Amino acid sequence: MELIGVALITIGLVFRIISVIGVIRFPDAFTRLHATGKAATVGLFGLLAGASFIMPALIWKALALGLFMLAAAPVVSHAIASAERSPHSVRE
């Protein structure tokens, strides 16, 4: 079980690293939002699943956190994209 947990945590970390690289490398806010919204969410689920395999007592907390992330991530991405599109936003 620990080996599966470590493998899932490694996969989660790889997706989180890809997300950070996307935030650094992508040119504008909308593509950066895509990197953080997709890769970071998949990475978080990998980390939560791995932690649940290593410590089974955390499964309900990990499930609750994952459901919160599924509910909150699209709303947050939409709010940031709306703020970027706003005519009152500060441009460089």
CNS distance restraints for C-alpha pairs under 8 A (distance, minus, plus):
assign (resid   1 and name CA) (resid   5 and name CA) 6.23 0.50 0.50
assign (resid   1 and name CA) (resid  53 and name CA) 5.97 0.50 0.50
assign (resid   1 and name CA) (resid  54 and name CA) 6.56 0.50 0.50
assign (resid   2 and name CA) (resid   6 and name CA) 6.07 0.50 0.50
assign (resid   2 and name CA) (resid  53 and name CA) 6.49 0.50 0.50
assign (resid   2 and name CA) (resid  54 and name CA) 5.15 0.50 0.50
assign (resid   3 and name CA) (resid   7 and name CA) 6.15 0.50 0.50
assign (resid   4 and name CA) (resid   8 and name CA) 6.19 0.50 0.50
assign (resid   4 and name CA) (resid  50 and name CA) 7.02 0.50 0.50
assign (resid   4 and name CA) (resid  53 and name CA) 6.95 0.50 0.50
assign (resid   5 and name CA) (resid   9 and name CA) 6.14 0.50 0.50
assign (resid   5 and name CA) (resid  49 and name CA) 7.08 0.50 0.50
assign (resid   5 and name CA) (resid  50 and name CA) 3.84 0.50 0.50
assign (resid   5 and name CA) (resid  51 and name CA) 6.25 0.50 0.50
assign (resid   5 and name CA) (resid  52 and name CA) 7.33 0.50 0.50
assign (resid   5 and name CA) (resid  53 and name CA) 4.89 0.50 0.50
assign (resid   5 and name CA) (resid  54 and name CA) 5.37 0.50 0.50
assign (resid   6 and name CA) (resid  10 and name CA) 6.09 0.50 0.50
assign (resid   6 and name CA) (resid  50 and name CA) 6.11 0.50 0.50
assign (resid   6 and name CA) (resid  54 and name CA) 7.75 0.50 0.50
assign (resid   7 and name CA) (resid  11 and name CA) 6.25 0.50 0.50
assign (resid   7 and name CA) (resid  50 and name CA) 7.21 0.50 0.50
assign (resid   8 and name CA) (resid  12 and name CA) 6.09 0.50 0.50
assign (resid   8 and name CA) (resid  46 and name CA) 5.19 0.50 0.50
assign (resid   8 and name CA) (resid  47 and name CA) 6.42 0.50 0.50
assign (resid   8 and name CA) (resid  49 and name CA) 6.56 0.50 0.50
assign (resid   8 and name CA) (resid  50 and name CA) 4.72 0.50 0.50
assign (resid   9 and name CA) (resid  13 and name CA) 6.10 0.50 0.50
assign (resid   9 and name CA) (resid  46 and name CA) 5.64 0.50 0.50
assign (resid   9 and name CA) (resid  47 and name CA) 4.60 0.50 0.50
assign (resid   9 and name CA) (resid  48 and name CA) 7.71 0.50 0.50
assign (resid   9 and name CA) (resid  49 and name CA) 7.52 0.50 0.50
assign (resid   9 and name CA) (resid  50 and name CA) 4.90 0.50 0.50
assign (resid   9 and name CA) (resid  51 and name CA) 7.22 0.50 0.50
assign (resid  10 and name CA) (resid  14 and name CA) 6.20 0.50 0.50
assign (resid  10 and name CA) (resid  46 and name CA) 7.87 0.50 0.50
assign (resid  10 and name CA) (resid  47 and name CA) 7.78 0.50 0.50
assign (resid  11 and name CA) (resid  15 and name CA) 6.38 0.50 0.50
assign (resid  11 and name CA) (resid  43 and name CA) 7.05 0.50 0.50
assign (resid  11 and name CA) (resid  46 and name CA) 6.16 0.50 0.50
assign (resid  11 and name CA) (resid  47 and name CA) 7.82 0.50 0.50
assign (resid  12 and name CA) (resid  16 and name CA) 6.23 0.50 0.50
assign (resid  12 and name CA) (resid  42 and name CA) 6.87 0.50 0.50
assign (resid  12 and name CA) (resid  43 and name CA) 3.83 0.50 0.50
assign (resid  12 and name CA) (resid  44 and name CA) 6.08 0.50 0.50
assign (resid  12 and name CA) (resid  45 and name CA) 6.87 0.50 0.50
assign (resid  12 and name CA) (resid  46 and name CA) 4.12 0.50 0.50
assign (resid  12 and name CA) (resid  47 and name CA) 4.99 0.50 0.50
assign (resid  13 and name CA) (resid  17 and name CA) 6.09 0.50 0.50
assign (resid  13 and name CA) (resid  43 and name CA) 6.08 0.50 0.50
assign (resid  13 and name CA) (resid  46 and name CA) 7.73 0.50 0.50
assign (resid  13 and name CA) (resid  47 and name CA) 7.12 0.50 0.50
assign (resid  14 and name CA) (resid  18 and name CA) 6.21 0.50 0.50
assign (resid  14 and name CA) (resid  43 and name CA) 7.18 0.50 0.50
assign (resid  15 and name CA) (resid  19 and name CA) 6.17 0.50 0.50
assign (resid  15 and name CA) (resid  39 and name CA) 5.40 0.50 0.50
assign (resid  15 and name CA) (resid  40 and name CA) 6.39 0.50 0.50
assign (resid  15 and name CA) (resid  42 and name CA) 6.68 0.50 0.50
assign (resid  15 and name CA) (resid  43 and name CA) 4.69 0.50 0.50
assign (resid  16 and name CA) (resid  20 and name CA) 6.34 0.50 0.50
assign (resid  16 and name CA) (resid  39 and name CA) 6.30 0.50 0.50
assign (resid  16 and name CA) (resid  40 and name CA) 5.12 0.50 0.50
assign (resid  16 and name CA) (resid  43 and name CA) 5.07 0.50 0.50
assign (resid  16 and name CA) (resid  44 and name CA) 7.46 0.50 0.50
assign (resid  17 and name CA) (resid  21 and name CA) 6.22 0.50 0.50
assign (resid  18 and name CA) (resid  22 and name CA) 6.11 0.50 0.50
assign (resid  18 and name CA) (resid  35 and name CA) 7.96 0.50 0.50
assign (resid  18 and name CA) (resid  39 and name CA) 6.80 0.50 0.50
assign (resid  19 and name CA) (resid  23 and name CA) 6.32 0.50 0.50
assign (resid  19 and name CA) (resid  35 and name CA) 5.23 0.50 0.50
assign (resid  19 and name CA) (resid  36 and name CA) 5.40 0.50 0.50
assign (resid  19 and name CA) (resid  38 and name CA) 7.96 0.50 0.50
assign (resid  19 and name CA) (resid  39 and name CA) 5.20 0.50 0.50
assign (resid  19 and name CA) (resid  40 and name CA) 5.61 0.50 0.50
assign (resid  20 and name CA) (resid  24 and name CA) 6.33 0.50 0.50
assign (resid  20 and name CA) (resid  35 and name CA) 7.88 0.50 0.50
assign (resid  20 and name CA) (resid  36 and name CA) 7.45 0.50 0.50
assign (resid  21 and name CA) (resid  25 and name CA) 5.96 0.50 0.50
assign (resid  22 and name CA) (resid  26 and name CA) 5.56 0.50 0.50
assign (resid  22 and name CA) (resid  32 and name CA) 6.29 0.50 0.50
assign (resid  22 and name CA) (resid  35 and name CA) 5.46 0.50 0.50
assign (resid  22 and name CA) (resid  36 and name CA) 7.58 0.50 0.50
assign (resid  23 and name CA) (resid  32 and name CA) 4.89 0.50 0.50
assign (resid  23 and name CA) (resid  33 and name CA) 7.78 0.50 0.50
assign (resid  23 and name CA) (resid  35 and name CA) 6.43 0.50 0.50
assign (resid  23 and name CA) (resid  36 and name CA) 6.95 0.50 0.50
assign (resid  26 and name CA) (resid  31 and name CA) 6.11 0.50 0.50
assign (resid  26 and name CA) (resid  32 and name CA) 5.79 0.50 0.50
assign (resid  27 and name CA) (resid  31 and name CA) 7.17 0.50 0.50
assign (resid  27 and name CA) (resid  32 and name CA) 7.55 0.50 0.50
assign (resid  28 and name CA) (resid  32 and name CA) 6.34 0.50 0.50
assign (resid  29 and name CA) (resid  33 and name CA) 6.05 0.50 0.50
assign (resid  29 and name CA) (resid  81 and name CA) 7.55 0.50 0.50
assign (resid  29 and name CA) (resid  84 and name CA) 7.34 0.50 0.50
assign (resid  30 and name CA) (resid  34 and name CA) 6.42 0.50 0.50
assign (resid  30 and name CA) (resid  81 and name CA) 6.61 0.50 0.50
assign (resid  31 and name CA) (resid  35 and name CA) 6.39 0.50 0.50
assign (resid  32 and name CA) (resid  36 and name CA) 6.28 0.50 0.50
assign (resid  33 and name CA) (resid  37 and name CA) 5.71 0.50 0.50
assign (resid  33 and name CA) (resid  77 and name CA) 6.41 0.50 0.50
assign (resid  33 and name CA) (resid  81 and name CA) 7.76 0.50 0.50
assign (resid  34 and name CA) (resid  38 and name CA) 5.95 0.50 0.50
assign (resid  35 and name CA) (resid  39 and name CA) 5.69 0.50 0.50
assign (resid  35 and name CA) (resid  40 and name CA) 7.24 0.50 0.50
assign (resid  36 and name CA) (resid  40 and name CA) 5.09 0.50 0.50
assign (resid  36 and name CA) (resid  41 and name CA) 7.43 0.50 0.50
assign (resid  37 and name CA) (resid  41 and name CA) 6.08 0.50 0.50
assign (resid  37 and name CA) (resid  73 and name CA) 6.57 0.50 0.50
assign (resid  37 and name CA) (resid  74 and name CA) 7.44 0.50 0.50
assign (resid  37 and name CA) (resid  77 and name CA) 6.86 0.50 0.50
assign (resid  38 and name CA) (resid  42 and name CA) 6.34 0.50 0.50
assign (resid  39 and name CA) (resid  43 and name CA) 5.97 0.50 0.50
assign (resid  40 and name CA) (resid  44 and name CA) 6.04 0.50 0.50
assign (resid  41 and name CA) (resid  45 and name CA) 6.34 0.50 0.50
assign (resid  41 and name CA) (resid  69 and name CA) 7.37 0.50 0.50
assign (resid  41 and name CA) (resid  70 and name CA) 7.93 0.50 0.50
assign (resid  41 and name CA) (resid  73 and name CA) 7.87 0.50 0.50
assign (resid  42 and name CA) (resid  46 and name CA) 6.31 0.50 0.50
assign (resid  43 and name CA) (resid  47 and name CA) 6.27 0.50 0.50
assign (resid  44 and name CA) (resid  48 and name CA) 6.07 0.50 0.50
assign (resid  44 and name CA) (resid  66 and name CA) 7.78 0.50 0.50
assign (resid  45 and name CA) (resid  49 and name CA) 5.93 0.50 0.50
assign (resid  45 and name CA) (resid  66 and name CA) 6.56 0.50 0.50
assign (resid  46 and name CA) (resid  50 and name CA) 6.04 0.50 0.50
assign (resid  47 and name CA) (resid  51 and name CA) 6.11 0.50 0.50
assign (resid  48 and name CA) (resid  52 and name CA) 6.12 0.50 0.50
assign (resid  48 and name CA) (resid  62 and name CA) 5.51 0.50 0.50
assign (resid  48 and name CA) (resid  63 and name CA) 7.85 0.50 0.50
assign (resid  48 and name CA) (resid  66 and name CA) 7.51 0.50 0.50
assign (resid  49 and name CA) (resid  53 and name CA) 6.32 0.50 0.50
assign (resid  49 and name CA) (resid  62 and name CA) 7.44 0.50 0.50
assign (resid  50 and name CA) (resid  54 and name CA) 6.32 0.50 0.50
assign (resid  51 and name CA) (resid  55 and name CA) 5.82 0.50 0.50
assign (resid  51 and name CA) (resid  56 and name CA) 7.77 0.50 0.50
assign (resid  51 and name CA) (resid  58 and name CA) 7.28 0.50 0.50
assign (resid  51 and name CA) (resid  59 and name CA) 8.00 0.50 0.50
assign (resid  51 and name CA) (resid  62 and name CA) 7.95 0.50 0.50
assign (resid  52 and name CA) (resid  56 and name CA) 4.98 0.50 0.50
assign (resid  52 and name CA) (resid  57 and name CA) 7.31 0.50 0.50
assign (resid  52 and name CA) (resid  58 and name CA) 5.60 0.50 0.50
assign (resid  52 and name CA) (resid  59 and name CA) 4.92 0.50 0.50
assign (resid  52 and name CA) (resid  62 and name CA) 6.91 0.50 0.50
assign (resid  55 and name CA) (resid  59 and name CA) 7.66 0.50 0.50
assign (resid  58 and name CA) (resid  62 and name CA) 5.98 0.50 0.50
assign (resid  59 and name CA) (resid  63 and name CA) 6.01 0.50 0.50
assign (resid  60 and name CA) (resid  64 and name CA) 6.12 0.50 0.50
assign (resid  61 and name CA) (resid  65 and name CA) 6.12 0.50 0.50
assign (resid  62 and name CA) (resid  66 and name CA) 6.02 0.50 0.50
assign (resid  63 and name CA) (resid  67 and name CA) 6.15 0.50 0.50
assign (resid  64 and name CA) (resid  68 and name CA) 6.17 0.50 0.50
assign (resid  65 and name CA) (resid  69 and name CA) 6.16 0.50 0.50
assign (resid  66 and name CA) (resid  70 and name CA) 6.21 0.50 0.50
assign (resid  67 and name CA) (resid  71 and name CA) 6.26 0.50 0.50
assign (resid  68 and name CA) (resid  72 and name CA) 5.91 0.50 0.50
assign (resid  69 and name CA) (resid  73 and name CA) 5.56 0.50 0.50
assign (resid  70 and name CA) (resid  74 and name CA) 7.38 0.50 0.50
assign (resid  71 and name CA) (resid  75 and name CA) 7.31 0.50 0.50
assign (resid  72 and name CA) (resid  76 and name CA) 6.12 0.50 0.50
assign (resid  73 and name CA) (resid  77 and name CA) 6.10 0.50 0.50
assign (resid  74 and name CA) (resid  78 and name CA) 6.03 0.50 0.50
assign (resid  75 and name CA) (resid  79 and name CA) 6.18 0.50 0.50
assign (resid  76 and name CA) (resid  80 and name CA) 6.21 0.50 0.50
assign (resid  77 and name CA) (resid  81 and name CA) 6.10 0.50 0.50
assign (resid  78 and name CA) (resid  82 and name CA) 6.03 0.50 0.50
assign (resid  79 and name CA) (resid  83 and name CA) 6.17 0.50 0.50
assign (resid  80 and name CA) (resid  84 and name CA) 6.21 0.50 0.50
assign (resid  81 and name CA) (resid  85 and name CA) 6.25 0.50 0.50
assign (resid  82 and name CA) (resid  86 and name CA) 6.13 0.50 0.50
assign (resid  83 and name CA) (resid  89 and name CA) 6.58 0.50 0.50
assign (resid  84 and name CA) (resid  89 and name CA) 6.12 0.50 0.50
assign (resid  85 and name CA) (resid  89 and name CA) 7.30 0.50 0.50
